[in-house]
Amino acid sequence: MASSDVDRLRAHAAEHGIDTDTLSLTVVDDRYRLVVDGTVYEDLTEGEVRDTLATHPAAVREWAFWHRRAPQADARWAFLRWIEDADAHSSPSDRRAALTEGEQQRWGQLLVRVRLNDAQRRAYELRHVDDADRSAEQLDAYDDPRTARALAKYDNDGRYRPLATAPTLQTGWVFAGLEADALVQAVDFFYPATIANWHRERTGTLDVTHWAETTERQTGIYAVTEELDGAAVDWVAEACCVDSQCLKRRQWDETADRTLDVARGDGTFPCREPCSLVIAAARKWALLEREDQQTYTVQLTPSEKEQLETMLDAVADGTTDEVREADVGNAANRYRARYLRAKRAGDELFESPEDDE
Amino acid sequence: MASALVIAAHGSHLNPDSSTPTFDHADRIREVGAFSEVREAFWKEEPSFREVLRTLDAEEVYVVPLFISEGYFTEQVIPRELRLDGWTPEAWASDGVSATAATFRPRDVEKQVHYCGPVGTHDAMSDVMAHRADTVLDARAGSQVGLAVVGHGTERNENSAKAVQYHAARLREQGRFTEVKALFMDEPPEVDELTSHFDSEDIVVVPLFIADGYHTQEDIPEDIGLTSDYRTGYDVPAMVDGHRVWYTGAVGTDSLVADVILERARDAGASIPANRLDDAHSSPQPV
């Protein structure tokens, strides 16, 4: 054990007093009172404190990590505790035994691992959950948390990801041997503000802003979003906010009194307000919803009708890339779509009411 | 006391490179070490203006908009999204290009926010424009060099043109360039008649834009005659109507913009060490 940790601890106790779940150490008139690992020691001299603490190395190391090395900021601290399920372990030595094996948690598509390194200090590792079983040699290694911004920009196909929490994070990278502060920084670059909002939710202080309030606030070209209400808000959430599209768990509704009939999602971290992507899409839908409905007449075979439905699903589910080139059995196949277009779209596919006049 | 810096930029849902200058400037400032935290925030990307403050530990926060002019974003969108209670554009007491900073307590966090004027209207931006020009000019340029400061134009916001004219006037006064003109994409004097505005054989064109994109990489190179199709590329310099035209691309990508951001925070009371911009004042050097 590092004797410097003991010295720091004693100095900290002399100046501020220490009263944590790990240990408590107070001093009155140069006599110390120490509570550690469930044992109370009274009336200790400085030398006796040092000797006693030396018999509780796990408690001293845990104090040193949680109260000196870990970021002393509520949300980040709570996140680091959660990663290793720290509150589940009854004693500091149990906790360190578990860390020798290693602990891990999922955060969106991130897999966060922590274990004690050779110096008996916490070393954090961050990778994609889909890379859980790959060896570090198979992954590109990074150590600067800022690299996370660049990794978060593109998916595996090189396409831009405008939404950080879309379930399209690229694979193939690893951050190994991170200190606690670098770990939380990297997580915040991958999924900005998720730790802060998760912590607010756990402490009962998440400030949810509902759809009506968010759209009412918009100005300029987005002021029109206020026109979308009722069922259209459900359609927006179903289009953009379900787990297949975003890993945040939607906590907002149309208003506090009108909940949406759409699954909130199973995400670990909450979504407290419609995001800019949803607002930008909602602007388009609000403008489109200004149009009146019309009745169209269309001549299709039953299979062609079914094909239109299948193609709509393929686009909406983002599966068009999965349809093989020659798989003409699939109604969303490109040749099938081109045949339908050639046959039916030569004239107007749908006959408008005006066409009858 | 620890203080944080937030660089508030537009970002994009469509263009992945829009945020690159913001990240670059933030990283330069991180390396200066003047703030305990530096964070990028965006209108279109994450963290949003709405949620950036809660990611910070510091109770003292300087917010610098990485925008060209005072207007819709700096006066309405950013203060509203940051929940700066009591904000009105009058808080800056600005004539359109003279905003410095005003201090507020946002509703959702226990912090003090110093909301600074935009990067684009800071006096130091004139120096960055001159520096930007120097980075493309070489020995082929004669002694008579004209400078065109190019802006988008008014649209809904007259301050957008004011910022361009302001820097053009300052650069004219400094006398480093034989002629200095403020030109615009969508109002007169128009950039597509570039050479008609200058007598100098050499013309250096500096767009007052934050990031390179559609306007600076496609429109302006075609408008000023560098190329008839931006996709085929163009030379710098290129001969246009008997003038050598030197094109810099968006001034906002210049590394010295990081120093302008620092100047903004310093003007608002942040404690910041002397920076590279001070060196650039005395001896402009290409970087």
Interface residues (C-beta under 8 A of the other chain):
Chain A: P71 A73 R76 R146 R149 K153 Y154 Y160 P162 L163 A164 T165 D188 P192 A193 I195 A196 N197 R200 D207 R217 T219 G220 R272 E273 C275 S276 L277 A280
Chain B: S12 H13 L14 N15 P16 F23 D27 W43 K44 E45 E46 P47 S48 R50 E51 V52 R54 T55 D57 Y72 Q76 V77 R80 D108
